[in-house]
Amino acid sequence: MQFLNGFRKLIVWQEAHKLTVQIYKETAGFPKTELYGITNQLRRASSSIGAQIAEGSRMKTAAHRSVYYERAYASAAEVDNFLQLSLDLKYFRHENYENVLSAVNRVSYLLHQLIESLEK
């Protein structure tokens, strides 16, 4: 029972999960030729954010948790990179890109705050 809801209570995980669902929905309309390219990269990187947060939440020390949260932060940057590439290749409508980018920025901000709090 000690893990009941665990990481799910973290706002940053909730936002990361929403981002991943959003990415999956958006990439469903990407060209089929990108299934193993950008589509796969965006999905893997976005789902990695939540997975790293969940895994990190189970670590015993702040230092160990921080390592996982920093990996999640790096995955958010990877998502940002592939979003820009997707926009440049015109796989995204600009409005959809802005919505997803806003979600990435929110998750990144929350992760940064979480990492900072562990360092204090």
Helices and strands as residue ranges (DSSP letters): G 6-9, H 11-27, G 32-34, H 38-57, H 62-88, H 94-119
